[in-house]
């Protein structure tokens, strides 16, 4: 690698080459095969042999497999085994007793305290049930909100059985319970429950949130509790969904601190249900301008989206989201314009600059691609981005190389990598 770098920056300072090499090392590490790629080359017999060998060395693997196999059977991968002409999946019933047994196996909490396999900290326990949390989210996305409620209720109940005994010095509890609370919120919004059915969950959510609040974890289940109390019938929300937009948004008074979290969950459900106009009303009312603009793009209203983007977009990531939505909708020029605008905003620019560089180059827009390539190099200081500038610069490369190295030298002097 050092040799390649020296060749690439021939005639430049050796310190510049060394800096580029140092910055390239993490990138090379990222190129290592992922676990998915590693396993992709194995056939059924090899995978089975690998699992059996792992189980010999770690009995915990046996328990995990015993728990996961029934889960996989109960919750088929979305689309698996379904004819292309039948997009509506069949919702298999969720057996709470069997699911509870499986979660207890994953947590090592079955059979009483002295039989627990146990975990040292919250992070390990959360990882153990992460696949079941994912299954609850998959049920939501498949339209089975009721099944998701059963699943997430079992996870919550069983996790709280062991939680207070676990070490949380790393602060994993806050992240885990907020993630779990988000699943609760979307499940309740997706389940099409009447008021009486929602009432069943209120005392449970109140008790769980009370337990968490005693440990300083506020707001994890509060959006879900609000949905259990109000559903979609909350009058200010109904007015917004009918197009009545005011400064109050979807609230009667001052919104709670978790209002954005609830808005995101509502928008997720509206999007899945194809309620595009209500989605736009709510996104506008709740100040979710990024999602408002990307939905306009998906609906083929790119010109309107771009006009608003120039005054409302404030971050690189939001511009990137809009550029991607426009590109996927076939509005190529507007997509590239959105990316260019994004590179003038605040935030890390490497990803968007590289995306614009490559997309513009594909379209033969060399000048636009070269400008983005220079921004990508300044953000990354990597060999790959350096060579991309060289390839796009053509005969003008010597001048560009000199300018790039001028940018690089101050960072060398300041010891920045």
C-alpha positions in Angstrom: 0.0 0.0 0.0 2.8 2.4 0.8 4.3 1.8 -2.6 1.0 2.5 -4.3 0.6 5.7 -2.4 4.1 6.9 -3.3 3.4 6.3 -6.9 0.1 8.1 -6.7 1.7 11.2 -5.2 4.9 11.0 -7.1 6.8 14.2 -6.8 4.9 15.3 -3.7 6.0 15.4 -0.1 6.6 11.9 1.4 4.7 13.2 4.5 1.7 13.6 2.3 2.0 10.0 1.1 2.4 8.8 4.7 -0.7 10.7 5.8 -2.8 9.2 3.0 -1.5 5.8 3.8 -2.4 6.2 7.5 -5.9 7.3 6.6 -6.4 4.5 4.2 -5.8 1.7 6.7 -9.3 1.9 8.3 -10.8 1.9 4.9 -8.9 -1.3 4.1 -10.2 -2.9 7.3 -13.7 -2.0 6.2 -13.1 -4.0 3.0 -12.7 -7.3 4.9 -15.5 -9.7 4.2 -18.6 -9.4 6.3 -20.0 -12.4 8.2 -22.8 -12.6 5.6 -20.3 -12.7 2.7 -18.2 -15.3 4.6 -21.2 -17.6 5.1 -22.6 -17.1 1.6 -20.1 -19.6 0.1 -21.1 -22.5 2.4 -23.7 -25.1 1.5 -26.3 -26.6 3.8 -24.1 -29.4 5.1 -21.2 -27.1 5.8 -23.4 -24.6 7.7 -24.9 -27.5 9.7 -21.4 -28.8 10.5 -20.3 -25.3 11.6 -23.2 -24.9 14.0 -22.6 -28.3 15.5 -19.0 -27.5 16.0 -19.8 -24.1 17.7 -22.3 -25.9 19.9 -19.6 -28.3 21.1 -17.5 -25.4 22.4 -20.3 -23.2 23.7 -23.4 -24.7 25.3 -25.1 -21.3 25.1 -25.2 -21.7 21.3 -27.5 -24.8 21.8 -29.9 -22.7 23.9 -29.9 -19.9 21.3 -30.6 -22.3 18.4 -33.4 -24.0 20.4 -35.0 -20.7 20.9 -34.5 -19.3 17.4 -35.7 -22.3 15.3 -39.3 -22.0 16.6 -39.2 -18.2 16.1 -38.1 -18.6 12.5 -40.9 -21.1 11.9 -43.5 -18.8 13.6 -42.4 -15.6 11.8 -41.6 -16.4 8.1 -39.3 -14.0 6.3 -41.5 -11.4 4.6 -42.3 -12.6 1.1 -40.8 -16.0 1.6 -43.0 -18.7 0.1 -45.6 -16.2 -1.2 -46.5 -16.1 -4.9 -45.6 -12.8 -6.5 -49.2 -12.1 -7.3 -50.3 -12.3 -3.6 -48.6 -9.4 -1.8 -50.7 -9.7 1.4 -48.9 -12.1 3.8 -50.8 -14.5 6.0 -50.5 -13.5 9.7 -49.6 -16.6 11.7 -50.9 -16.6 15.3 -48.4 -15.7 18.0 -48.5 -18.2 20.9 -47.5 -16.1 23.9 -46.7 -19.1 26.1 -44.3 -20.6 23.5 -42.8 -17.2 22.8 -42.3 -16.6 26.5 -40.5 -19.9 26.9 -38.2 -19.0 23.9 -37.4 -15.6 25.4 -36.7 -17.1 28.8 -34.2 -19.5 27.1 -32.5 -16.6 25.3 -32.2 -14.7 28.6 -31.3 -17.7 30.7 -34.1 -16.8 33.0 -36.2 -19.9 33.1 -36.4 -22.5 35.9 -35.9 -20.1 38.8 -32.9 -17.9 39.8 -30.4 -20.7 40.5 -30.9 -22.2 37.0 -30.2 -19.0 35.1 -27.4 -19.0 32.7 -27.4 -15.2 33.2 -25.7 -12.3 31.6 -23.1 -9.9 33.1 -24.6 -6.7 31.7 -27.5 -5.2 29.9 -25.8 -5.1 26.5 -25.4 -8.9 26.4 -29.0 -9.5 27.5 -30.3 -7.0 24.9 -28.2 -8.7 22.2 -29.7 -12.0 23.2 -33.3 -10.9 22.5 -32.5 -8.5 19.6 -33.7 -11.0 17.0 -37.1 -11.2 18.7 -37.3 -7.4 18.8 -36.6 -7.5 15.1 -39.3 -10.0 14.6 -41.8 -7.7 16.3 -40.8 -4.9 14.0 -41.2 -7.3 11.0 -44.7 -8.1 12.1 -45.5 -4.4 12.2 -44.1 -3.9 8.7 -46.1 -6.9 7.5 -49.3 -5.3 8.9 -49.7 -7.6 11.9 -49.8 -5.1 14.7 -51.7 -7.4 17.0 -49.0 -10.1 16.7 -46.4 -7.5 17.3 -48.1 -6.4 20.5 -48.0 -9.9 21.8 -44.4 -10.3 20.9 -43.1 -7.0 22.3 -45.2 -7.5 25.5 -43.5 -10.8 26.2 -40.0 -9.3 25.5 -40.7 -6.4 27.9 -42.1 -8.6 30.7 -39.3 -11.1 30.6 -36.5 -8.6 30.1 -37.6 -6.6 33.2 -37.4 -9.9 35.2 -33.7 -9.9 34.9 -32.9 -6.3 34.1 -32.4 -4.9 37.6 -29.8 -7.6 38.3 -27.6 -6.6 35.3 -24.7 -4.2 35.1 -25.5 -1.1 33.2 -22.3 0.9 33.6 -22.2 1.3 29.8 -25.7 2.9 29.7 -27.1 0.3 27.3 -30.5 0.3 29.2 -31.5 3.7 27.9 -30.9 2.8 24.2 -32.5 -0.6 24.6 -35.7 0.6 26.3 -36.1 3.5 23.9 -35.8 1.1 21.0 -38.3 -1.2 22.6 -40.6 1.8 23.3 -40.5 2.7 19.6 -41.7 -0.8 18.7 -44.5 -0.5 21.2 -45.6 2.8 19.7 -45.7 1.6 16.1 -47.4 -1.7 17.1 -50.2 0.2 18.9 -50.6 2.5 16.0 -50.7 -0.4 13.5 -52.9 -2.8 15.4 -56.3 -1.1 14.6 -57.4 -1.4 18.2 -60.6 0.1 19.6 -60.5 2.2 22.7 -61.4 -0.7 25.0 -58.7 -2.9 23.6 -56.1 -0.1 24.0 -57.1 0.4 27.6 -55.7 -3.0 28.5 -52.2 -1.8 27.8 -52.3 1.4 29.8 -51.7 0.1 33.3 -48.9 -2.2 32.0 -47.1 0.7 30.2 -47.6 3.0 33.2 -46.0 0.4 35.5 -43.1 -0.3 33.2 -42.4 3.4 32.6 -42.6 4.0 36.4 -39.9 1.3 36.9 -37.7 2.8 34.3 -38.2 6.4 35.5 -37.0 5.3 39.0 -33.6 4.7 37.2 -33.6 7.9 35.3 -34.9 6.4 32.0 -37.6 8.9 31.1 -39.8 8.8 27.9 -39.1 5.3 26.8 -42.7 4.1 26.9 -44.4 7.5 27.2 -45.2 7.8 23.4 -46.7 4.3 23.5 -48.7 5.1 26.6 -50.1 8.2 24.8 -51.1 6.1 21.9 -52.8 3.6 24.2 -54.8 6.5 25.7 -55.6 8.5 22.6 -55.1 6.2 19.5 -55.6 8.0 16.2 -58.8 9.7 17.6 -57.0 12.6 19.4 -58.9 15.7 18.1 -55.8 17.9 17.2 -54.3 14.9 15.3 -57.6 14.3 13.4 -57.7 18.0 12.4 -54.2 17.8 11.0 -54.9 14.6 9.1 -57.8 16.4 7.5 -55.5 19.3 6.4 -56.0 21.8 9.2 -52.4 23.0 9.8 -51.7 25.4 12.6 -48.7 26.5 14.7 -49.9 24.0 17.4 -49.2 21.1 15.1 -50.9 17.9 16.4 -51.2 19.1 20.0 -53.6 21.1 22.1 -50.9 22.7 24.2 -47.1 22.6 24.4 -45.9 19.3 22.9 -44.1 16.9 25.2 -40.3 16.4 24.8 -40.9 13.1 23.0 -43.3 14.7 20.4 -40.8 14.2 17.5 -40.4 10.5 18.4 -44.2 10.0 18.2 -44.4 12.0 15.0 -41.8 9.7 13.4 -43.8 6.6 14.5 -47.1 8.0 13.1 -45.4 8.9 9.8 -43.9 5.4 9.6 -47.3 3.8 9.9 -49.0 6.2 7.5 -46.3 5.5 4.9 -46.8 1.7 5.3 -50.5 2.1 4.9 -50.2 4.3 1.8 -51.9 7.3 3.3 -49.7 9.8 1.5 -51.8 12.9 1.8 -52.3 12.4 5.5 -48.6 11.8 5.7 -47.8 15.1 4.1 -50.3 17.0 6.3 -48.7 15.5 9.5 -45.1 16.0 8.3 -45.8 19.6 7.6 -47.7 20.2 10.9 -45.0 18.5 13.0 -42.1 20.3 11.2 -40.7 17.0 9.8 -39.5 18.8 6.6 -37.0 16.2 5.6 -39.7 13.6 5.5 -42.2 16.0 3.9 -39.8 16.7 1.0 -38.8 13.1 0.4 -42.4 12.1 0.3 -43.1 14.8 -2.3 -40.2 13.3 -4.3 -41.6 9.8 -4.1 -45.0 11.1 -5.3 -43.4 12.6 -8.4 -43.6 16.2 -7.1 -39.9 16.9 -7.5 -40.1 20.5 -8.6 -42.1 21.4 -5.5 -39.7 19.5 -3.3 -36.7 21.3 -4.7 -38.2 24.7 -4.4 -38.9 24.1 -0.7 -35.5 22.4 -0.2 -33.6 25.5 -1.0 -35.1 27.2 2.1 -35.9 24.4 4.4 -33.1 21.9 4.2 -30.4 22.5 6.8 -28.2 19.4 6.9 -26.2 17.3 4.5 -28.0 14.2 5.5 -31.4 15.6 4.7 -30.2 16.8 1.3 -28.8 13.3 0.7 -32.2 11.7 1.6 -33.9 14.0 -0.9 -31.3 13.4 -3.6 -31.8 9.6 -3.2 -35.6 9.9 -3.4 -35.4 12.0 -6.5 -32.9 9.7 -8.1 -35.1 6.6 -7.4 -38.0 8.5 -8.9 -36.1 9.1 -12.1 -35.7 12.9 -11.6 -32.0 12.8 -12.3 -31.1 16.4 -12.7 -33.1 17.5 -9.6 -31.4 14.7 -7.7 -28.0 16.0 -8.6 -29.1 19.6 -7.8 -30.2 18.5 -4.4 -26.8 16.8 -3.8 -25.0 19.9 -4.8 -27.1 22.0 -2.5 -26.4 19.6 0.3 -22.7 20.1 0.0 -23.2 23.7 1.0 -24.9 22.8 4.2 -23.6 21.7 7.7 -22.6 18.1 8.3 -20.1 15.4 7.2 -19.9 15.7 3.4 -17.9 12.6 2.5 -20.8 10.2 1.7 -22.8 12.7 -0.3 -19.8 14.1 -2.2 -18.8 10.6 -3.2 -22.4 9.8 -4.3 -22.6 12.9 -6.4 -19.2 12.3 -7.9 -20.1 8.8 -9.0 -23.6 9.6 -10.2 -22.5 12.7 -12.2 -19.6 10.7 -13.7 -22.1 8.1 -14.8 -24.1 10.8 -16.6 -21.0 12.2 -18.3 -21.1 15.4 -16.3 -17.4 15.6 -15.7 -17.2 19.1 -14.3 -19.9 18.5 -11.7 -18.3 15.1 -10.8 -14.8 16.7 -10.5 -16.1 19.4 -8.1 -17.7 16.7 -5.9 -14.6 14.6 -6.1 -12.5 17.4 -4.7 -14.9 17.8 -1.8 -14.8 14.1 -1.2 -11.0 14.1 -1.1 -10.9 17.0 1.4 -13.4 15.2 3.6 -11.7 11.8 3.5 -8.0 12.3 2.6 -8.0 8.7 1.2 -6.1 7.2 -1.6 -9.3 6.2 -3.4 -10.7 9.7 -3.4 -7.3 11.1 -4.5 -7.3 8.8 -7.5 -10.9 9.6 -8.3 -9.9 13.3 -8.7 -6.9 12.3 -10.8 -9.1 10.2 -13.1 -11.7 13.0 -13.6 -9.2 15.8 -14.0 -7.6 14.5 -17.2 -5.1 16.9 -18.6 -5.8 19.4 -15.8 -4.5 16.9 -13.2 -1.1 18.7 -12.5 -2.9 21.8 -11.3 -5.5 19.9 -9.3 -2.8 17.8 -7.7 -0.9 20.9 -6.6 -4.1 22.4 -5.1 -4.9 19.1 -3.3 -1.5 18.9 -1.8 -1.7 22.6 -0.7 -4.9 21.6 1.2 -3.1 18.6 2.7 0.1 20.3 4.0 -1.5 22.4 6.7 -3.0 19.2 8.2 0.4 17.6 8.2 1.9 20.6 9.9 -0.9 20.6 12.6 -0.5 16.9 13.1 -4.0 16.2 12.0 -4.9 12.8 10.5 
